[in-house]
Amino acid sequence: MQKNDKFSSFKEIIQAMGLVFGDIGTSPIYTLTVIFTLTAPTRENLMGVLSLLFWTLVMLVTVEYAWLAMSLSIKGEGGIIVLKEVLASSVKTGRKAAFATFLGFLGVSLLMGDGVITPAISILSAVEGLQLLPGIGNISVTTIIIATCLITIILFAFQYRGTDKVSRLFGPIMVIWFLSLFVSGLYSISFGPSVLLALSPHYAIEFMLHNGLSGFFVLSEVILCATGGEALYADMGHLGSQPIRHAWYFVFFALVINYFGQGAFMISHNVHDFVLFVMVKSIAGYLYVPFLILTLFATIIASQAMISAVMSLVYQGITTRVFPLMKVKYTSSQLKSQIYIGSVNWILLIAVLFMILLFRKSENLAAAYGLAVTATMTISAMFMIWIFKIKKHKLKMFVAVLVFITDFFFLIAVFNKIPHG
C-alpha cells in the first residue's frame, strides 16, 4: 500500500505508533507531577491545568502539525528543513531569504538539542518508578543513574538495525502502552467524572486569570504534554502522512483520557507525586511490576522517536547542503528515508549520557526541557504563516497566526526555566 493511499493499513498505523509517538506518549509519566511543583494542587487549579493540557494538545499538535505542517512536504519528507526549502522556492534572495535560512538553522539546532534531552528524561523517569516497589523504595540515585545509562547505551547500540525493524518490534508495545493509559485513566474518571468539565476552555482561562503571573509561568511545564509533537512532521518521510495522522487520533484520545484520569485520582486521593505510578498501583497493585516494565519499554521507544527524527533531520540537512557529507546506511528497501548515520548516533549517545550524569533526576531535567521544542514550534508557525501567505491560503494562514500566538506565549513562559536548567 502506498503511503498516499486514502486509508492507511492497520500495519502502517501500528508502525507509526512505534516510531513516532513514543515521546509524546510517555509525557503522562511526569507532566502533572512537574506542573504541581509550581502551583498548589487545589481542585480549581487542577481543573484549569487539565483544560490547558487538552487545548495544548489540540492547538500545538493536532492543528499545528497534524493539519497545517503535514499539508506541506517535499517528496513526502517533513520537518523544519523542509519548511525552509518550501519557503526558499518562493523567497530566493535578499534579506528575507537570509532571515528564513537563519530561522531554519536555529530550528535545526534546537531540535538536535531536544534529541539529547528526550532520551535522558524519558528513560530516567521510568527507572525512577522502581522507588515505589516494595523492598527497594530506598534505592539510591546512583543505582538509578547507572541503570539508566546502561539502558541508554543498549538503545543506541541497537540503532544500526534501522527504523523499519524497530517500528515493527516496538509498534505493538506502544499499542499496549496507549491501551494501558486509556484503561487506567477511564477507570479513575469513573470515580470522578466531573473532571471532564475541564474540556471547556473556560477552566483554562479562569486558571490564568486567577493565578496571574505564576499561572502564566505554569505554561512552561504544561508544554511537556506536547513534547514530541514535532516528531509527527519530522518522521513523515519514514511512514507517510496518512498512517501518522490516523494513529494520532487514537493516541490523542488515550492521552486525554489518561491526563483526566490522573486528575480525578489526584482529587480523590490528594496525591501529586509520581501520579501515574501511584494511580496504577492503587488500581491493581499486582499489575504494577508489569506496568513498570511496560513503562520502561515505552520510554525506550520515546527515545527512539526522537533519535529517528534527528537522523531524518541530518539526512535532510545533507541533501540540502546544510550539513557536510556523512556515511549514510539505508536500512529499508522500500523507503529511502529510513536511514542510519553512525557518527550522529554515537555523538548523540555521548551527549545523552552527559545529560543524565549532569541532572541526575527527571524533575531536574524537566527544568531544561521545553525551550527547544517550544522555540521549534514557534519557528515552524512563522514559516507556515509565510508560506500560506505566499500561496494565498487565507484560512490556513489565519489559523497559523493563531497557532503562532499560542506558541509565542508558551515560549515566553519557558524562558523562566533558563536559570534552572
C-alpha positions in Angstrom: 0.0 0.0 0.0 1.4 3.4 -1.0 1.8 6.0 1.7 -0.6 8.4 0.0 -3.5 6.0 -0.1 -6.7 7.4 1.3 -6.9 4.7 4.0 -3.9 3.5 5.9 -3.5 -0.2 6.6 -3.6 -1.4 10.2 0.0 -2.4 9.9 1.2 1.1 8.9 -0.7 2.6 11.8 0.9 0.2 14.3 4.3 1.1 12.8 3.5 4.8 13.3 2.7 4.1 17.0 6.2 2.5 17.4 8.2 5.1 15.5 6.5 8.5 16.0 4.5 8.6 19.3 6.9 7.3 21.9 8.0 10.8 23.1 4.5 12.4 23.4 3.1 9.1 24.6 5.3 9.0 27.7 4.7 12.6 28.8 1.9 11.4 31.2 4.6 9.8 33.4 5.9 13.1 34.6 3.8 16.1 33.3 1.3 16.5 36.1 3.8 15.8 38.8 6.1 18.5 37.5 3.3 21.0 36.9 2.2 20.8 40.6 5.7 21.7 41.8 4.8 25.2 40.5 1.2 25.6 41.7 -0.9 24.4 44.6 -2.8 21.1 43.8 -6.3 22.5 44.6 -9.3 21.3 42.7 -9.7 24.7 41.0 -6.0 24.7 39.8 -6.3 21.0 38.7 -9.3 21.7 36.5 -7.5 24.7 35.0 -4.4 22.6 34.3 -6.4 19.8 32.7 -8.1 22.3 30.4 -4.7 23.7 29.5 -3.3 20.3 28.7 -6.3 19.4 26.5 -6.2 22.6 24.5 -2.4 22.5 24.2 -2.7 19.1 22.5 -5.4 20.4 20.2 -3.6 23.6 19.1 0.1 22.6 19.1 -0.1 19.0 17.9 -3.4 18.4 16.1 -3.8 21.8 14.4 -0.1 22.9 14.0 1.4 19.6 13.0 -1.3 17.0 12.1 -3.2 19.5 9.9 -1.1 22.6 8.9 2.5 21.3 8.8 1.7 17.9 7.3 0.0 19.6 4.4 3.5 20.9 3.3 6.1 18.4 2.1 8.9 17.8 -0.5 8.8 14.3 -1.9 6.9 13.1 1.1 9.5 14.5 3.6 8.6 16.7 6.5 10.5 18.7 9.1 11.7 22.2 9.7 14.3 22.0 6.9 11.5 21.1 4.5 9.6 24.1 5.6 12.7 26.3 4.9 13.1 24.7 1.5 9.4 25.2 0.6 9.8 28.8 1.6 13.1 29.1 -0.3 11.5 28.2 -3.5 9.5 31.4 -3.3 11.9 33.7 -1.4 15.3 33.1 -3.1 17.4 36.2 -2.5 17.7 39.2 -0.2 17.2 39.8 3.5 14.0 37.7 3.6 15.9 34.7 2.3 18.7 35.2 4.7 16.3 35.5 7.6 14.5 32.3 6.5 17.8 30.5 6.4 18.8 31.8 9.8 15.5 30.6 11.3 15.9 27.2 9.6 19.4 26.7 11.1 18.2 27.8 14.5 15.3 25.3 14.3 17.6 22.5 13.4 19.9 23.3 16.3 17.0 23.4 18.7 15.6 20.1 17.5 19.0 18.5 17.8 19.1 19.7 21.4 15.7 18.3 22.1 17.0 15.0 20.7 19.5 14.9 23.6 17.1 15.7 26.4 14.3 13.4 25.3 16.1 10.1 25.8 17.5 11.3 29.1 14.3 12.4 30.7 12.2 9.6 29.3 14.3 6.6 30.4 15.3 8.3 33.7 11.6 8.9 34.6 10.7 5.3 34.0 13.6 3.9 36.1 12.7 6.2 38.9 9.4 4.2 39.1 11.5 1.5 40.9 11.3 3.6 44.0 7.6 2.6 44.5 8.4 -1.2 44.5 8.1 -2.8 47.9 11.5 -3.6 49.4 13.6 -1.3 47.2 12.0 2.0 47.9 15.3 3.3 49.3 17.2 2.6 46.1 20.0 5.1 45.6 20.1 7.8 43.0 23.4 6.4 41.8 21.9 3.0 41.1 19.1 4.6 39.2 21.6 6.6 37.1 23.7 3.5 36.4 20.7 1.6 35.2 19.5 4.5 33.1 22.9 4.8 31.4 23.1 1.0 30.7 19.6 1.1 29.1 20.6 4.1 27.0 23.8 2.5 25.7 21.9 -0.6 24.7 19.3 1.5 22.9 21.9 3.4 20.8 23.8 0.2 20.0 20.6 -1.2 18.5 20.2 1.7 16.1 22.2 0.2 13.2 19.3 -2.2 12.5 17.2 0.7 11.2 13.8 2.2 12.0 11.9 -0.3 9.9 12.9 -3.2 12.1 12.5 -1.1 15.2 9.0 0.1 14.4 7.9 -3.5 13.7 9.2 -4.5 17.1 8.0 -1.5 19.1 4.7 -0.8 17.4 2.7 -3.5 19.3 4.3 -2.5 22.6 3.1 1.1 22.1 -0.4 -0.1 21.3 -0.4 -1.9 24.7 1.0 1.2 26.3 -1.7 3.5 25.0 -4.4 1.0 25.9 -3.0 0.9 29.4 -3.1 4.7 29.6 -6.6 4.7 28.3 -8.0 2.0 30.6 -6.3 3.3 33.8 -7.5 6.8 33.0 -11.0 5.7 32.2 -11.2 3.7 35.5 -10.2 6.7 37.6 -12.5 9.0 35.7 -15.4 6.7 36.5 -15.0 7.7 40.2 -14.9 11.4 39.4 -16.4 12.2 36.0 -16.8 15.8 36.9 -13.2 16.4 35.7 -14.5 16.1 32.1 -15.9 19.6 32.6 -12.3 20.8 32.2 -12.7 20.1 28.4 -14.2 23.6 28.3 -11.6 26.3 27.7 -13.4 28.3 30.4 -11.4 26.5 33.1 -8.0 27.3 31.4 -8.9 31.0 31.1 -10.1 31.1 34.7 -6.9 29.5 35.9 -4.7 32.0 34.0 -6.8 35.0 35.3 -6.9 33.7 38.9 -3.2 32.9 39.2 -1.8 35.8 37.3 1.9 35.7 36.5 2.5 32.5 38.4 -0.3 30.9 36.3 1.3 32.1 33.2 4.7 30.5 34.1 2.9 27.2 34.6 2.7 27.1 30.8 6.4 26.3 30.9 5.5 22.9 32.3 2.2 22.4 30.5 4.2 22.3 27.3 5.7 19.0 28.4 2.4 17.3 27.3 3.2 18.3 23.7 6.9 17.5 23.6 7.3 15.0 20.7 4.6 16.7 18.7 7.2 17.8 16.2 8.1 14.2 15.5 4.7 13.8 13.7 6.1 16.1 11.0 9.8 15.2 11.2 9.1 11.5 10.8 6.6 11.9 7.9 9.2 10.7 5.4 9.6 7.4 7.3 5.9 6.3 7.1 3.9 8.8 5.2 1.3 11.3 6.4 -1.8 9.2 6.5 -0.6 6.5 8.9 0.7 9.1 11.3 -2.5 11.2 11.2 -4.7 8.1 11.7 -2.5 6.9 14.6 -2.7 10.3 16.2 -6.4 10.2 16.6 -6.1 7.1 18.8 -3.1 8.5 20.7 -4.8 11.8 21.3 -7.8 10.1 22.8 -5.7 7.9 25.0 -3.6 10.8 26.3 -6.6 13.0 27.1 -8.4 10.2 29.0 -5.2 9.4 31.0 -4.5 13.0 31.9 -8.1 13.5 33.1 -7.9 10.1 34.9 -4.8 11.3 36.8 -6.7 14.5 37.6 -9.7 12.6 39.0 -7.2 10.4 41.1 -5.4 13.5 42.4 -8.7 15.0 43.6 -9.9 11.8 45.3 -6.5 10.7 46.8 -4.7 14.0 47.4 -1.6 12.7 45.5 0.7 14.9 43.4 4.0 13.0 43.2 4.6 10.1 40.7 0.8 10.4 40.0 0.7 7.8 37.1 2.6 5.2 39.0 0.6 5.7 42.3 -2.6 5.6 40.3 -1.8 2.3 38.6 -0.6 0.8 41.8 -3.8 1.8 43.5 -6.0 0.4 40.8 -4.2 -3.0 40.5 -1.1 -3.5 42.7 -0.4 -6.9 41.3 0.0 -5.3 37.8 2.4 -2.6 39.0 5.6 -4.6 38.1 4.3 -5.5 34.6 3.3 -1.8 34.1 6.7 -0.6 35.2 8.3 -2.9 32.7 5.9 -1.7 30.0 6.8 1.9 31.0 10.5 1.2 30.6 9.8 -0.2 27.1 7.6 2.8 26.2 10.3 5.3 27.3 12.9 3.5 25.2 10.5 3.9 22.3 10.1 7.6 23.2 13.9 7.9 22.9 13.7 6.1 19.5 11.1 8.6 18.2 13.5 11.5 18.8 16.6 9.6 17.5 14.7 8.8 14.3 13.7 12.5 14.0 17.3 13.6 14.4 18.5 11.1 11.9 15.9 12.2 9.4 16.8 15.9 10.1 20.5 15.3 9.5 19.7 13.3 6.3 17.6 16.3 5.0 20.5 18.6 6.0 23.0 16.6 4.0 20.7 16.5 0.9 20.1 20.3 1.2 23.8 21.0 2.0 23.1 22.3 5.5 25.4 19.6 6.9 28.6 18.1 5.3 28.5 14.7 3.7 28.4 11.7 6.1 28.2 8.0 5.6 24.6 7.0 5.4 23.3 3.5 5.7 19.9 2.8 4.1 18.0 0.4 6.2 14.9 -0.2 4.1 14.4 -1.3 0.5 11.0 0.5 0.4 11.6 3.9 1.8 15.0 5.7 1.2 14.4 8.0 4.2 14.8 5.1 6.7 18.4 5.6 7.4 21.2 5.2 10.0 24.1 7.6 10.4 26.7 6.2 12.7 28.6 9.4 13.5 25.3 11.1 14.6 24.3 8.1 16.6 27.4 8.0 18.8 27.7 11.7 19.3 24.1 11.7 20.4 24.8 8.9 22.8 27.7 10.8 24.5 25.5 13.9 24.8 22.6 11.9 26.4 24.8 10.2 28.9 26.3 13.6 29.8 22.8 15.0 30.5 21.9 12.0 32.7 25.0 12.4 34.7 24.7 16.1 35.0 21.0 16.4 36.0 20.6 13.1 37.9 16.8 13.3 38.4 14.0 13.6 35.9 12.5 16.6 37.7 15.8 18.4 37.3 15.8 17.6 33.6 12.3 18.9 33.3 13.7 22.4 34.0 15.8 22.1 30.8 13.0 20.6 28.8 10.6 22.6 26.7 12.6 25.5 25.4 13.9 23.7 22.4 10.6 22.2 21.4 8.6 25.4 22.0 11.1 27.5 20.0 11.0 25.0 17.2 7.2 25.1 17.2 7.3 28.9 17.1 9.7 29.0 14.2 7.6 26.4 12.3 4.5 28.5 12.8 6.4 31.6 11.5 7.4 29.6 8.4 3.8 28.4 7.8 2.3 31.9 8.1 4.9 33.0 5.5 4.2 30.0 3.2 0.4 30.2 3.4 0.5 33.9 2.7 2.6 33.4 -0.5 0.3 30.5 -1.5 -2.7 32.7 -0.7 -4.3 30.0 1.5 -6.1 32.6 3.7 -7.8 30.1 6.1 -4.6 28.2 6.8 -2.7 31.5 7.2 -5.3 32.8 9.7 -5.1 29.5 11.7 -1.3 29.6 11.5 -1.3 33.1 13.1 -3.4 31.8 16.0 -1.0 28.9 16.4 2.0 31.3 16.3 0.4 33.4 19.1 -0.2 30.3 21.2 3.4 29.1 20.6 4.8 32.6 21.4 3.0 32.7 24.8 4.5 29.3 25.7 7.9 30.4 24.5 7.9 33.5 26.8 6.8 31.3 29.7 9.5 28.8 29.1 12.2 31.5 29.3 11.5 31.4 33.0 13.1 28.0 33.2 16.5 29.1 31.8 18.1 29.9 35.3 17.1 26.4 36.5 18.2 24.3 33.5 
